Amino acid sequence: MLYSMLGRNLEAFQIERRGEIVGEYRGERRTEKGRQYIEFFEKKDILQNDVLIDKQTHARYTVIDLYFYTPKHIPYDGGTNDITFKVYYIVETQQRTTPIYNIGTATNSIIGSQTNANVYVENGSLESIEKEIEKCSTEDKALLYELLQVLIDYNSEKKKPKKGGLKKFESVIMKYAPLALSIGQFFTQLFIH
């Protein structure tokens, strides 16, 4: 009531963290130098990457930055409730700049722009390579079994591939990350032992 008497237009927001509502607070929307923020007039438990949910419109806003400050005019009691802070946000639909794909279970896969992952590969043996080939699509299996035969010949020292002799398999190997890892481990074991 005091804030409305002071001309404040407070709105109710729920705070969502890791999929759970952790609080509900009232704040005032503002813009500063083109950046949108909500100003709260008490200390609040709000963290970067939390989601603010407008109770009236159900719009969702992802917290991108927090700026704590003390206002220039503090009431005579100087209590901690007078400390305010700005919660900068982006509208949640603005946050997603890449498409979202619902692909079900993705085993041993790197999806999107992720650059590092731990993927378990049996041991890089010819048997593990063959198991990975069996999981591949039918259209690629003939070429992959040809590759397996080249690796078997190489392993038994019957026939050494020429320089660049595996080039024709490159595109099909790159389609299957676990297969590529098994082949890499196969060659690593050859050179270590």
N, C-alpha and C positions, 0 to 999 in steps of 0.2 A: 504494500500500500504506500509506504514511504517513497519507493522508487517511482510509482505512478504519479505521486504528487510532485516529484522533481522533474516530471516530463519524460521519464524513462519508459521505453516500450519493450518490456521484458517478455521473452518467449520461453516456453518450456522445451527443454531438450533432454532426451535420454542419452546416456553414454554407453556405447557398446564396446567391449574389449574382448577380443578372441571369441566372438559369437555370443557373449553373455552381456546382459544389461547390468552395469555396475553402479549406476547412479542416475539421478534425475535432477537437473539444475535449471535455473532461470538465468538468461543472459540477453544482451542486446546486440543485434546485428549492426555492423558498421563496415565501412570501407575506408582504407587509408592507402593512398598512392596506388590505387588499382587493385589492392589486395583485400580480399574479404576476410573478416574475422568476426568472432562473437566475443563480446566483452562480458566477463563475469565479475561480480562485485564482492566475491568472497573467495577464499582459497578453495579450490576444487580438485578432486582426484581425476585429472584428465591428462593423458599422455599422448605423445606423438603416435600416429597411426590408429588411435581410437576413432570410433565413428560416432558423430553426433547425429541423433535422429530427431527431427522436428516433430514434436508431439501432435501438432495440428495437421501438417501436410504429409508427414511420414517421409519427407525428403531426407536423404542421407548425405552427410558431409564428412569427409576424411580429414582428420587433423594432420596438418603438415608442419606446423611450427607453433611454439608457445613462447609468449613474451610476458614475463612477470614484471610488474612495475607498481610503484606507489604513486597515487594521484597527487597532483600539486596541492589540492585543497583537502586536507584531512579534517574530519570533525574534531571537536575539542577533546573527545575521549581517546582518540588515536588508537583504537582497538585493531586487532589483526583482521577483523572482518572487513575493514576498509581497504585492505590491500586488494588490488584488482589485477586481473591479467587478461591478455588478449590470446584468443585461440584462433590461429589462422587455419583456413580450411580450403578444400576444393570440393566441388560437388562430386559425389561418388562416380557419376557417369563420366566425368572428365578424367578420372584416374586411369581408367582402362583405355590404353592406347593400342593394345594389340587384341586380336580376336580371341575369343574363348571357345575352346572346343571341348565338348563332352565326349570322351573317347572310351569310357569304361575303364577297365583295368589295363594299366600300361606297365608291363613287367620288363625290367632291364632296359628301360628307355630313357633318353634325355629328350625332354619336350620343351619347345620354346627357345628362349635365349639363354638358358642355363648353360654355363661353361664347364662346370665341374660336377661330377657325380661319382659315387661309389657303386659299381656294378659288379656283382659276384659272377665270376666265370670259373668253371670247374678247375681245369688245370692246363688248358692249352694243348691237350693231347689230340691226336687225330680222331679219337672217339668222340671227344667233346665237340670238335668241329663238325663231325657228322651229325651229332645230335642237334646242333644249331641249324644245320642245313635242313634237317627234317621239319623244323618249325617255320621255315621260310615259305613264301608263296610258291605255288606250283609252277608258275611261269618262269621263275628264276632257278628252279632246282637243277635243270639240265646243265646250265652253265656252272652252277656251284659244285655239282658232282664232278664236272670236268676239272675244276679247281682242286677239289679234294684229291683227285687222281694225280695231279701235278705235285701236290704236297706229299702224297704217299711215295711217289717216285723219288722226290727230293730227299725224303727221310731215309729211304732204303738205299740211297746213293746210286740208283739205277740211272737217273737222268737229272742233271742240274739244269734249272731253267736259265735261259739266256737273260742278259741284262734287259730289263723292261718286259720280260716274258709274262709277268703277272698283270701287266697294264690292262689287258682286255677284261680282267675281272674287277677292276677298281670300282666302277659305278655300282655293280651289284653288291659288292662287299660293303660299300658305304651305306646301303639301304638298311643293313642289319647290324646295329651296334654290338650286340653280344657275339655275333659271328666275327666281326672285325677284331674284337678283343681276344677271342679264342685264337685267331690266326696270329695276332701279335704275340700272344703268350707262347704259341708254338715256336715261332722264330726265336724268341728270347731264350727259350729252353735249349734250342739247338746250339745257340752261340755260348751259353753258359756251360753246358756239359761237354 
